[in-house]
Amino acid sequence: MKRFYKAVTVSDDFGILLDGRALKTPAKAALKLPTRALADALANEWRGQGDEVDLNKMPLNRLANTAIDRVSSHREAIVTELAGYGGSDLLSYRADDPALAARQAVQWNPLVEWAGETLGARLNVTTGVTHVKQNAEALAALHRAVAALDDWTLAAMQTLTT
């Protein structure tokens, strides 16, 4: 779409203003960010557009629209989807090759231990690609941890997993 604005500013409530008019999401909600830093970064995305506005080159804008329009209205489904990765996460599967498995252990064991100690999600670990069933308590703990996240973090996590 052709660029239709000249000035991009950030309002006191961290909204984005294009020529003084508040930017809205595709669902017509006010586009307001949770922090000044994020608002400034998104404003810079809009400032960086040339004669044509290419929304595909604006990842923070996409994140904001997702957090505001989608996550709040589909929160439980998104939490369930994201928490579901715990049932088959790569951290639970180690290589058959001993040298690679040792390197994986150095990098991945701290994360598995953190999940167990901090979240109460004690994940089972196996060698190879044969499915390892995670216990219900671990999966419930992961679900609780994901459910406690704010909409913006959920939007970012969903972007990383899709």
PyRosetta script that sets phi, psi and omega in degrees:
from pyrosetta import init, pose_from_sequence

init()
pose = pose_from_sequence("MKRFYKAVTVSDDFGILLDGRALKTPAKAALKLPTRALADALANEWRGQGDEVDLNKMPLNRLANTAIDRVSSHREAIVTELAGYGGSDLLSYRADDPALAARQAVQWNPLVEWAGETLGARLNVTTGVTHVKQNAEALAALHRAVAALDDWTLAAMQTLTT")
pose.set_psi(1, 148.7)
pose.set_omega(1, -179.8)
pose.set_phi(2, -69.5)
pose.set_psi(2, 141.4)
pose.set_omega(2, 178.3)
pose.set_phi(3, -63.3)
pose.set_psi(3, 129.4)
pose.set_omega(3, -173.3)
pose.set_phi(4, -117.4)
pose.set_psi(4, 10.6)
pose.set_omega(4, -175.1)
pose.set_phi(5, -140.3)
pose.set_psi(5, 160.1)
pose.set_omega(5, 176.6)
pose.set_phi(6, -112.7)
pose.set_psi(6, -50.3)
pose.set_omega(6, -174.2)
pose.set_phi(7, -104.0)
pose.set_psi(7, 138.7)
pose.set_omega(7, 175.5)
pose.set_phi(8, -122.4)
pose.set_psi(8, 124.2)
pose.set_omega(8, 178.8)
pose.set_phi(9, -134.2)
pose.set_psi(9, 167.3)
pose.set_omega(9, 178.1)
pose.set_phi(10, -114.3)
pose.set_psi(10, 129.0)
pose.set_omega(10, 179.1)
pose.set_phi(11, -77.7)
pose.set_psi(11, 168.3)
pose.set_omega(11, -180.0)
pose.set_phi(12, -61.7)
pose.set_psi(12, -26.2)
pose.set_omega(12, 178.8)
pose.set_phi(13, -97.9)
pose.set_psi(13, 21.4)
pose.set_omega(13, 174.4)
pose.set_phi(14, 68.0)
pose.set_psi(14, 27.3)
pose.set_omega(14, 171.7)
pose.set_phi(15, -86.2)
pose.set_psi(15, 161.7)
pose.set_omega(15, 177.9)
pose.set_phi(16, -101.9)
pose.set_psi(16, 129.6)
pose.set_omega(16, 179.2)
pose.set_phi(17, -114.5)
pose.set_psi(17, 127.7)
pose.set_omega(17, 174.4)
pose.set_phi(18, -107.4)
pose.set_psi(18, 113.7)
pose.set_omega(18, -174.6)
pose.set_phi(19, 52.0)
pose.set_psi(19, 38.5)
pose.set_omega(19, 176.5)
pose.set_phi(20, 83.8)
pose.set_psi(20, -4.2)
pose.set_omega(20, 179.8)
pose.set_phi(21, -102.1)
pose.set_psi(21, 136.4)
pose.set_omega(21, -177.0)
pose.set_phi(22, -67.5)
pose.set_psi(22, 132.0)
pose.set_omega(22, 176.1)
pose.set_phi(23, -75.7)
pose.set_psi(23, 141.4)
pose.set_omega(23, 179.0)
pose.set_phi(24, -120.2)
pose.set_psi(24, 159.1)
pose.set_omega(24, 176.2)
pose.set_phi(25, -77.5)
pose.set_psi(25, 169.9)
pose.set_omega(25, 175.8)
pose.set_phi(26, -56.7)
pose.set_psi(26, -28.5)
pose.set_omega(26, 178.3)
pose.set_phi(27, -87.8)
pose.set_psi(27, 10.4)
pose.set_omega(27, 176.1)
pose.set_phi(28, 72.9)
pose.set_psi(28, 17.4)
pose.set_omega(28, 174.4)
pose.set_phi(29, -82.3)
pose.set_psi(29, 154.0)
pose.set_omega(29, 176.2)
pose.set_phi(30, -64.4)
pose.set_psi(30, 131.3)
pose.set_omega(30, 179.4)
pose.set_phi(31, -90.3)
pose.set_psi(31, 96.7)
pose.set_omega(31, 178.8)
pose.set_phi(32, -124.3)
pose.set_psi(32, 136.4)
pose.set_omega(32, -176.4)
pose.set_phi(33, -97.0)
pose.set_psi(33, 157.0)
pose.set_omega(33, -177.5)
pose.set_phi(34, -78.1)
pose.set_psi(34, -18.4)
pose.set_omega(34, -178.7)
pose.set_phi(35, -138.8)
pose.set_psi(35, 157.1)
pose.set_omega(35, 177.6)
pose.set_phi(36, -64.7)
pose.set_psi(36, -40.4)
pose.set_omega(36, -178.5)
pose.set_phi(37, -61.0)
pose.set_psi(37, -43.5)
pose.set_omega(37, 179.2)
pose.set_phi(38, -68.1)
pose.set_psi(38, -39.4)
pose.set_omega(38, 177.7)
pose.set_phi(39, -62.9)
pose.set_psi(39, -43.1)
pose.set_omega(39, 178.2)
pose.set_phi(40, -63.2)
pose.set_psi(40, -41.0)
pose.set_omega(40, 179.4)
pose.set_phi(41, -64.7)
pose.set_psi(41, -41.8)
pose.set_omega(41, 178.7)
pose.set_phi(42, -68.0)
pose.set_psi(42, -39.8)
pose.set_omega(42, 176.3)
pose.set_phi(43, -58.9)
pose.set_psi(43, -38.7)
pose.set_omega(43, 177.9)
pose.set_phi(44, -65.5)
pose.set_psi(44, -33.9)
pose.set_omega(44, 174.4)
pose.set_phi(45, -60.6)
pose.set_psi(45, -44.8)
pose.set_omega(45, -179.9)
pose.set_phi(46, -67.4)
pose.set_psi(46, -39.6)
pose.set_omega(46, 178.4)
pose.set_phi(47, -64.1)
pose.set_psi(47, -33.0)
pose.set_omega(47, -176.0)
pose.set_phi(48, -77.0)
pose.set_psi(48, -4.3)
pose.set_omega(48, 179.0)
pose.set_phi(49, -74.0)
pose.set_psi(49, 145.3)
pose.set_omega(49, 178.3)
pose.set_phi(50, -86.9)
pose.set_psi(50, -143.7)
pose.set_omega(50, 179.0)
pose.set_phi(51, -66.4)
pose.set_psi(51, -25.6)
pose.set_omega(51, 177.4)
pose.set_phi(52, -112.9)
pose.set_psi(52, 134.9)
pose.set_omega(52, 176.1)
pose.set_phi(53, -88.7)
pose.set_psi(53, 118.2)
pose.set_omega(53, 179.3)
pose.set_phi(54, -110.8)
pose.set_psi(54, 98.3)
pose.set_omega(54, -177.8)
pose.set_phi(55, -62.2)
pose.set_psi(55, -23.7)
pose.set_omega(55, 178.2)
pose.set_phi(56, -68.7)
pose.set_psi(56, -17.1)
pose.set_omega(56, 179.0)
pose.set_phi(57, -102.5)
pose.set_psi(57, 23.7)
pose.set_omega(57, -178.5)
pose.set_phi(58, -129.9)
pose.set_psi(58, 74.1)
pose.set_omega(58, -175.5)
pose.set_phi(59, -63.2)
pose.set_psi(59, -33.5)
pose.set_omega(59, 178.9)
pose.set_phi(60, -70.2)
pose.set_psi(60, -34.8)
pose.set_omega(60, 176.1)
pose.set_phi(61, -63.2)
pose.set_psi(61, -43.2)
pose.set_omega(61, 178.2)
pose.set_phi(62, -63.3)
pose.set_psi(62, -42.6)
pose.set_omega(62, 177.7)
pose.set_phi(63, -60.8)
pose.set_psi(63, -45.3)
pose.set_omega(63, -179.3)
pose.set_phi(64, -62.9)
pose.set_psi(64, -45.5)
pose.set_omega(64, 179.2)
pose.set_phi(65, -61.7)
pose.set_psi(65, -40.7)
pose.set_omega(65, 179.0)
pose.set_phi(66, -64.7)
pose.set_psi(66, -47.0)
pose.set_omega(66, -178.5)
pose.set_phi(67, -61.0)
pose.set_psi(67, -41.5)
pose.set_omega(67, -175.1)
pose.set_phi(68, -81.5)
pose.set_psi(68, -47.4)
pose.set_omega(68, -173.5)
pose.set_phi(69, -85.5)
pose.set_psi(69, -37.1)
pose.set_omega(69, -170.2)
pose.set_phi(70, -102.0)
pose.set_psi(70, -47.8)
pose.set_omega(70, -172.5)
pose.set_phi(71, -63.6)
pose.set_psi(71, -45.9)
pose.set_omega(71, -176.8)
pose.set_phi(72, -62.4)
pose.set_psi(72, -34.1)
pose.set_omega(72, -177.8)
pose.set_phi(73, -89.5)
pose.set_psi(73, -13.0)
pose.set_omega(73, -179.9)
pose.set_phi(74, -128.5)
pose.set_psi(74, 28.8)
pose.set_omega(74, -170.6)
pose.set_phi(75, -54.2)
pose.set_psi(75, -52.2)
pose.set_omega(75, -174.8)
pose.set_phi(76, -63.2)
pose.set_psi(76, -39.9)
pose.set_omega(76, 178.7)
pose.set_phi(77, -64.3)
pose.set_psi(77, -39.6)
pose.set_omega(77, 179.7)
pose.set_phi(78, -69.2)
pose.set_psi(78, -42.5)
pose.set_omega(78, 176.9)
pose.set_phi(79, -59.3)
pose.set_psi(79, -46.7)
pose.set_omega(79, -179.3)
pose.set_phi(80, -62.5)
pose.set_psi(80, -42.6)
pose.set_omega(80, 178.5)
pose.set_phi(81, -60.9)
pose.set_psi(81, -49.6)
pose.set_omega(81, -177.6)
pose.set_phi(82, -67.2)
pose.set_psi(82, -43.7)
pose.set_omega(82, 179.4)
pose.set_phi(83, -64.3)
pose.set_psi(83, -28.6)
pose.set_omega(83, -179.8)
pose.set_phi(84, -62.4)
pose.set_psi(84, -22.0)
pose.set_omega(84, 178.1)
pose.set_phi(85, -63.1)
pose.set_psi(85, -23.4)
pose.set_omega(85, 178.9)
pose.set_phi(86, -61.9)
pose.set_psi(86, -24.4)
pose.set_omega(86, -179.7)
pose.set_phi(87, -73.2)
pose.set_psi(87, -17.2)
pose.set_omega(87, -177.7)
pose.set_phi(88, -146.2)
pose.set_psi(88, 24.2)
pose.set_omega(88, -176.5)
pose.set_phi(89, -62.8)
pose.set_psi(89, 144.4)
pose.set_omega(89, -178.7)
pose.set_phi(90, -57.0)
pose.set_psi(90, -28.1)
pose.set_omega(90, 179.3)
pose.set_phi(91, -58.5)
pose.set_psi(91, -22.8)
pose.set_omega(91, -178.5)
pose.set_phi(92, -86.7)
pose.set_psi(92, -4.8)
pose.set_omega(92, -175.0)
pose.set_phi(93, -121.4)
pose.set_psi(93, 119.0)
pose.set_omega(93, -177.9)
pose.set_phi(94, -109.1)
pose.set_psi(94, 152.8)
pose.set_omega(94, -178.6)
pose.set_phi(95, -66.7)
pose.set_psi(95, 153.6)
pose.set_omega(95, 174.6)
pose.set_phi(96, -72.2)
pose.set_psi(96, -33.3)
pose.set_omega(96, -178.9)
pose.set_phi(97, -67.3)
pose.set_psi(97, 122.2)
pose.set_omega(97, -175.6)
pose.set_phi(98, -58.6)
pose.set_psi(98, -38.5)
pose.set_omega(98, -178.5)
pose.set_phi(99, -66.2)
pose.set_psi(99, -44.1)
pose.set_omega(99, 178.9)
pose.set_phi(100, -68.7)
pose.set_psi(100, -40.2)
pose.set_omega(100, 178.6)
pose.set_phi(101, -60.6)
pose.set_psi(101, -37.1)
pose.set_omega(101, 178.5)
pose.set_phi(102, -66.1)
pose.set_psi(102, -41.6)
pose.set_omega(102, 177.6)
pose.set_phi(103, -65.9)
pose.set_psi(103, -39.9)
pose.set_omega(103, 177.2)
pose.set_phi(104, -62.1)
pose.set_psi(104, -42.0)
pose.set_omega(104, -179.2)
pose.set_phi(105, -60.8)
pose.set_psi(105, -41.8)
pose.set_omega(105, 179.8)
pose.set_phi(106, -60.8)
pose.set_psi(106, -42.9)
pose.set_omega(106, -176.7)
pose.set_phi(107, -82.6)
pose.set_psi(107, -38.8)
pose.set_omega(107, -169.1)
pose.set_phi(108, -95.4)
pose.set_psi(108, -31.3)
pose.set_omega(108, -178.5)
pose.set_phi(109, -56.8)
pose.set_psi(109, -40.8)
pose.set_omega(109, 178.0)
pose.set_phi(110, -59.2)
pose.set_psi(110, -35.3)
pose.set_omega(110, 178.6)
pose.set_phi(111, -70.5)
pose.set_psi(111, -42.1)
pose.set_omega(111, 178.5)
pose.set_phi(112, -64.1)
pose.set_psi(112, -42.6)
pose.set_omega(112, 179.0)
pose.set_phi(113, -65.2)
pose.set_psi(113, -41.2)
pose.set_omega(113, 178.0)
pose.set_phi(114, -60.2)
pose.set_psi(114, -45.2)
pose.set_omega(114, 179.5)
pose.set_phi(115, -59.5)
pose.set_psi(115, -40.2)
pose.set_omega(115, 179.7)
pose.set_phi(116, -69.5)
pose.set_psi(116, -46.0)
pose.set_omega(116, -175.5)
pose.set_phi(117, -76.6)
pose.set_psi(117, -41.9)
pose.set_omega(117, -173.9)
pose.set_phi(118, -87.5)
pose.set_psi(118, -41.5)
pose.set_omega(118, -175.8)
pose.set_phi(119, -99.7)
pose.set_psi(119, -14.6)
pose.set_omega(119, -174.5)
pose.set_phi(120, 77.1)
pose.set_psi(120, 19.5)
pose.set_omega(120, -179.3)
pose.set_phi(121, -104.3)
pose.set_psi(121, 87.7)
pose.set_omega(121, -179.4)
pose.set_phi(122, -84.2)
pose.set_psi(122, 101.8)
pose.set_omega(122, -174.5)
pose.set_phi(123, -86.0)
pose.set_psi(123, 140.9)
pose.set_omega(123, 174.1)
pose.set_phi(124, -80.7)
pose.set_psi(124, 141.8)
pose.set_omega(124, -179.2)
pose.set_phi(125, -122.3)
pose.set_psi(125, 142.5)
pose.set_omega(125, -179.7)
pose.set_phi(126, -138.2)
pose.set_psi(126, 169.8)
pose.set_omega(126, 175.0)
pose.set_phi(127, -104.0)
pose.set_psi(127, 137.5)
pose.set_omega(127, 179.5)
pose.set_phi(128, 92.2)
pose.set_psi(128, -166.1)
pose.set_omega(128, -174.7)
pose.set_phi(129, -111.1)
pose.set_psi(129, 4.5)
pose.set_omega(129, 177.1)
pose.set_phi(130, -68.4)
pose.set_psi(130, 131.6)
pose.set_omega(130, -175.6)
pose.set_phi(131, -55.0)
pose.set_psi(131, 134.1)
pose.set_omega(131, 173.3)
pose.set_phi(132, -112.6)
pose.set_psi(132, 124.9)
pose.set_omega(132, -178.8)
pose.set_phi(133, -77.3)
pose.set_psi(133, 131.7)
pose.set_omega(133, 176.1)
pose.set_phi(134, -90.7)
pose.set_psi(134, 145.4)
pose.set_omega(134, -178.7)
pose.set_phi(135, -73.3)
pose.set_psi(135, 153.7)
pose.set_omega(135, -175.4)
pose.set_phi(136, -60.5)
pose.set_psi(136, -35.3)
pose.set_omega(136, -179.4)
pose.set_phi(137, -64.9)
pose.set_psi(137, -41.0)
pose.set_omega(137, 178.9)
pose.set_phi(138, -64.4)
pose.set_psi(138, -44.3)
pose.set_omega(138, 179.9)
pose.set_phi(139, -65.9)
pose.set_psi(139, -37.7)
pose.set_omega(139, 177.4)
pose.set_phi(140, -65.7)
pose.set_psi(140, -38.6)
pose.set_omega(140, 178.5)
pose.set_phi(141, -64.6)
pose.set_psi(141, -41.5)
pose.set_omega(141, 177.0)
pose.set_phi(142, -63.3)
pose.set_psi(142, -41.5)
pose.set_omega(142, 179.1)
pose.set_phi(143, -61.1)
pose.set_psi(143, -43.6)
pose.set_omega(143, 178.6)
pose.set_phi(144, -62.3)
pose.set_psi(144, -42.0)
pose.set_omega(144, -179.1)
pose.set_phi(145, -64.9)
pose.set_psi(145, -43.1)
pose.set_omega(145, 179.6)
pose.set_phi(146, -67.9)
pose.set_psi(146, -40.6)
pose.set_omega(146, -179.8)
pose.set_phi(147, -62.6)
pose.set_psi(147, -25.1)
pose.set_omega(147, -179.0)
pose.set_phi(148, -79.6)
pose.set_psi(148, -9.7)
pose.set_omega(148, -178.3)
pose.set_phi(149, -76.0)
pose.set_psi(149, 152.8)
pose.set_omega(149, 177.9)
pose.set_phi(150, -78.6)
pose.set_psi(150, 167.2)
pose.set_omega(150, -176.1)
pose.set_phi(151, -59.9)
pose.set_psi(151, -35.1)
pose.set_omega(151, -178.3)
pose.set_phi(152, -68.6)
pose.set_psi(152, -41.3)
pose.set_omega(152, 177.6)
pose.set_phi(153, -67.5)
pose.set_psi(153, -40.5)
pose.set_omega(153, 176.8)
pose.set_phi(154, -61.5)
pose.set_psi(154, -41.4)
pose.set_omega(154, 178.8)
pose.set_phi(155, -62.3)
pose.set_psi(155, -42.4)
pose.set_omega(155, 178.6)
pose.set_phi(156, -65.2)
pose.set_psi(156, -43.2)
pose.set_omega(156, 179.2)
pose.set_phi(157, -63.6)
pose.set_psi(157, -40.1)
pose.set_omega(157, -179.9)
pose.set_phi(158, -65.7)
pose.set_psi(158, -37.6)
pose.set_omega(158, 177.0)
pose.set_phi(159, -61.7)
pose.set_psi(159, -39.0)
pose.set_omega(159, -179.8)
pose.set_phi(160, -69.3)
pose.set_psi(160, -26.2)
pose.set_omega(160, -174.2)
pose.set_phi(161, -102.0)
pose.set_psi(161, -3.1)
pose.set_omega(161, 179.9)
pose.set_phi(162, -114.3)
pose.dump_pdb("model.pdb")
